[in-house]
């Protein structure tokens, strides 16, 4: 989630090949180094589960606001705000990296305020909560640019809160 932090995090899908793992705290090690602790649910032998292995310093994600505009038109009853963002991804590894990027557009609770994603490249998976999800594979040493922009239309006399500056 490059909106929150520029780090990528490793996530592993693991199959329990041993005894039943009891629910509770688990210390996580990667390459013999302690990376943190997590809580796990009970895991039966042969059951698949996910583990988060801490930050991956070899995958970078940098998000920038590339455009912000408020329509200056004094005529009409609708005000439009436009926002544009880009996220630059970089794989510094010597092998391909599968990456999932999550971002979010605002979601209106008021039917008079409409949010529309106008353009996204490449096209993300989107849900009803405004979450945009890209899944891609970065080649070794590769870079990839994600872009999207959206508009917010609201009655001219309404006040919008919670938007980024």
Secondary structure as UniProt FT lines:
FT   TURN            2..4
FT   STRAND          7..15
FT   STRAND          24..30
FT   TURN            31..32
FT   STRAND          33..40
FT   TURN            45..46
FT   STRAND          48..70
FT   STRAND          78..91
FT   STRAND          97..104
FT   TURN            111..112
FT   STRAND          114..121
FT   STRAND          125..126
FT   TURN            128..129
FT   STRAND          131..138
FT   TURN            140..141
FT   STRAND          143..155
FT   TURN            156..157
//
